Amino acid sequence: MKSKPPAAAPTLPDAARRGREIEELYQRFSSAGRRRLRWRRLLWGVSWAAWLELLAGLKRTVDLLAAILLLAAFSPLLLAAGLLARVSGGGLARAPRLGRWACEFALYSFRFGPGTTGRLAARLRLGRLPVLFNILRGDLSLVGPRAVSPQEAGEAELLAWKRYNVRPGLVCLWWIRSRANIAYSSEAEVDLEYMETHSLRGDMGIALRAVPAILFGAGMATAPDRIRVLGIRIDNLTMREALDFLLARVRDPHAPPAQVCFLNADCANIACRDAAYLDVLESASLTLADGIGLKIAGKILARDIRQNVNGTDLFPRLCEALETHGGGLYLLGARPGVAEAVAQWIHTKYPGVRVCGCQHGYFTPAEEPEVVRRVAASGAGVLLVAFGAPRQEKWIQRHLAETGVRVALGVGGLFDFYSGRIPRAPQWMREMGLEWLFRFWQEPGRMWRRYFQGNLLFVFRVVKERLGYPPGPARGESLREA
Ligand code: UDP
């Protein structure tokens, strides 16, 4: 006779499930259990409400303290501004705004007259000072969504209603991102993000980030669509406009294939010494401004960069759009296995996007024709090439027609970020324009020349251009290039 096999010992999930079943039975049939369950639910609800109230209370305390301190510090300026407003023929203005629970309140500011003193005071932004009284009164917080006017609220998108659950703020996340040139989403979307993630610590971080935003940031400028920095043509587009261009090209089978380049300070330095690369940038369909370096250059040259349109931020938006509009991706470049990891990331986040193929970027010249053939055979509409600048841009120019893709983009280290091989700078660092510092911290040996020496050289060249010297390779530069 065969002996029965011994029963397998319960595994951990089995044991947990059985424990839950016993607990449920106990609660269903025992009045004590039911009471306990009711109490537990009540306590849970009360503790949540108490926690929210505590958070709101703490936030209010911080707001009050900050308003009192700022009022004390700025009281002479406030008095002077009030007097100036009076003398110049202006006064205290009250603009209707919507506060917490959409209750209307008057936002205070000084209005200055049209004279020279009035104009000077307005330029120095002294008119905003009375807003501290709004914080004192509890109309406003230091940090929160922007206080909208009743007219704007009517036009606001549906998802924006949640913003009224908190007091509006003097500083909002969307404003900080706009000042850092990275406000790619709509204001309502950023407000929603704020509402879902806000905490006292997060608010403190936003308040701190407001300082560099005030000092160095600038709102989206009304600059021309095309500008030149160091003689390099830049398509001064927003993220949305760049995406629209890409999608139009992907969808239009009759349009010529497009090459898209991203230009950061390091690329601009390379273009100053590499004429072939400069030619590629010149003939590309789009050359987009990437990073804080270009923004600073735009400021110095009085040719404002409208948005920081870098490949790493564009990539998920492109995937999202391709999910709806179709058009597969080919991932070419980076170390073996990295492109495949990015394909996995795409599969998880954007399952509707077709990854037509992956290929690492360490192939020999002899293997090149086969690589091009494989891209062409894949039927991909969009090709991302990650070999680093300027190799990727030159490669795309040489092979764009043969690959048969609609659009090809040189994306540098993008695959390393999305594969998880190299972590990307946290959002707060990007909002402060410090992504480069994070990159330096990760690979100081490789990056110090690029970021310290290279950035210095870039600013030096831009200042020279500002002073009227012709752009291009700088003669007699004391700094050697990275
Ligand atoms: N790379 C490559 N083939 C090469 C040299 C580099 O595929 O022959 C890859 C490298 O693995 C990295 C990317 O190119 O993923 C370049 O990254 P880097 O950070 O230098 O680019 P950046 O974004 O700074 O232009």
Residues whose N, C-alpha, C, O or C-beta is under 5 A from the ligand:
A	BS01	UDP	G333 A334 R335 G361 Y362 A386 F387 G388 A389 V411 G412 G413 D416
